[in-house]
């Protein structure tokens, strides 16, 4: 890579995990373009906020193309997400559609624009924020399905681009201390505190993402890495 400031696109950059990742990358000297419908909460000379509804496929693709206007994009971090819960017999089709659009469809549209350019450049990083729930959890089937789809996408893309110097990985946290825990749409399903005895902190996720974006992580690709506080033991 050149000595110029590296450029990352981070979705969901206005709050929670996405905000923590964007802040960590700025602290590490990256230029960051944040995709989010919510107003920006970061003020930094190297941060550009792009207001985009990631449920809108055409707008998402256009924002991705526009991100390339300022030069190469070296990394994509897809952290935007929402959680809706419900058991069989009370599944909400609209909620399922929302999660698919935001988690899966938005990622595919952004990656379809950005990753081929990374391949042409001979380097690049993609990190997707997944979830421990992808392995299945009662009452969260629709959410789990979309997060499991992210792992399948990442592993498939990793196999496609591995020879071009581009890596694709998933970071899957257990319950994390973000505003999502206070969302009224999930109050019927309390978070499961990991055996560690506390929730995962967004900054801990951001630290792992920052490593996966670094040159030192060039040999790590196609992996789902859990930050679970012992929940997988």
N, C-alpha and C positions, 0 to 999 in steps of 0.2 A: 504494500500500500504506500501511497505517497505521504509526504510529511504534512500535507494540508489537513485541515480539520475534517474529521470523518463525519458523515452525514447519516443520521438515522431517522426513519419514520416510525413514530410510536402512536398506536391507536389507544383511545381511552386515556389520553394524557392529562385530563382535567381533574382526575380524582383517583383515589385508591392505588392499586398496584401500578397502573399506567403512569400516574403522577410520580410515584416513587422512582420508577424506571427512568422517566424523562429527567427528573432532577439528578439522579445518579449519573446519567450520561453527560449532562451539562457540566456537572462537577468534574467529570473525567475529560472534559475538553471536546466533546462532540458538538456538532451542530444538530439540532433536533427540530423536526417538523412534527407537530402534534395534530392528529386527526381526532376531532371530538365535536359532537353537537353542542355540548355544554360550553359556556364561556371559559376561556383560558384562566387558569389560576397561577400560572407561572409568568414571571416577568424577567426575562434574561435576553441579553443582546444576541445570543446564539439560538434563541427559540422562536420558531414561527408557528403560530396557531392557525389551523385551517378548520373552519366551521363546516362540517360535512355530516349528513345523516347517513351513517353506515348501513342503514336499512335500504337505502336507495342505491341500487346497483350502478346505475349510470353515473350518478354523482360521485360515488366512491371511485369508480374507474377514472373519471375525469380528474379528481383530486390527486390520484396516484400519478397520472401523466403530468400534471402540473408540478408535482414535487420534483420531477426530473428536470424542469426548466432551469433550476438553479445549479445544475450539475449532477454528478453521480450520486446515487443513493447507495451507501455501503451496507446498510442494515435495515431490516424491517422487524419491529417488535409488535405483535398483535396482542394487546392486553385488554381491549374493550370487551365488556361482558355484562351480562345481567342474569339473575337467577329467578326463575319462577318454579314453584313447587306444586305438586298435586298427585294424589293417588289414582290408580285405575278406577274408573267410574266417575271421576271428576277431572279428567284431563282437559286442558284448555287449548284448543287448536290455535288460537291467536297467540297464546304465550309460546307455544312450540314454534310457531312460524317466526316470532320475534327473535327467539334464541338462535334459530338456524340462520336467519338473515345476519344477525350481529356477529355470531361466533364463526360460522362456516362460510357463508356466501361472501361476506365482506372480505375475509381473508383471501379467498380464492381470487377475487377481483383485483385486490391490491397486489398479491403475489404474481398474478398473471402479467401485470405491467412491469413490476420492479425486478423480479428475479431473472428474467431473460437478459436484462441489462447488466445485472451482476455477473451472469455467466460470460457475457461478452467482455467484461472488464477483467475477468479471471479471479475475482474475489467477491465475497459477500457473506452476510450472515442473516439468517431468519430465526427468530425465537418466538414461539407461540406460547401464551399462557393458557395452560390447560387446567385440569382439576383432578384431585384424587377421586372425585365422584365419577369420573369416566369409567371406573371399574364396576359401577353399579351401586345404587343406594335406594332403598325403599322411599317412595314418594317423590323421587327426583329423576324419574326415567327420561323425561324429555330433555332436561338439562344434561344428564349423563350422556345421552345419545349424541348431542352436539359436541360435547367435549371429547368423546371417543372418536368422533369423526376427525377432529383436529389431529389426533395422533396418527390416524391412517393417512391423512393428507401429508403430514410432515415426513413420515417414513417413506412414502411414495416419492415425494419431491426430492428428498435427500438422495434416494437412489438415482434419480434422474440427473442431478447436478453435481454429484460428488467429485467427478473428474475435472470440474471447471473451477474448483477452489471455493465453492459456495457450500455452506453448511446449513442444515435445517434441524432444529431441535425443539422439544417441548419441555417447559418447566411446569410441573403440576403441584401446586401447593395444597395442603390441607386447609382447614378453616383459617381465614386470614382476617386480621383486625382492620376492616375497611367499612365504609359507610353502607356497603351492601348488606351488612348484618342488621342494619336498622331499617331496611326497606320493608314497608308494610306488606308487600306481596309475598314475603317469606316468613312472616312472624309465626306461622303455624309449624315451622320446622326450625327448631333451635340449632345452632351450630354445634358440632361435636368437637369438644376441646381435645386436642391430641394428648397422648400419654406424657408428653413433655410438661403438661400442666398449664399451658398458656396457648393463646392463638399465635399463629405465624405472623410476623411483622412484615409489612410491605417492603421495608428496606432490606430485609433478608432475601426476598425474592429478587429485588433489584440488583443485589450484589452478585447473585448467581448469573443473572442475565448479562450483567456487565462482563463477567468472565467469559461467557459463551460468545460474546461479541468480539473478544480480544484475539490477537494473533496466537496466543498460547493455547487457544481451544480449537485450532485448525483441524485437529484429528478427531474431534467429537462431532458426530453427525448422525441423524436418524434416531436419536435417543429421547426417551421420556424420562426426565429426572424429577424425582419427587422431593419436595420440601415438606415433610409430613410430621415432623416432631415425634417420630416413633409410631405413627398410626399404621404403618405398613408392617410392623414387626409382629 
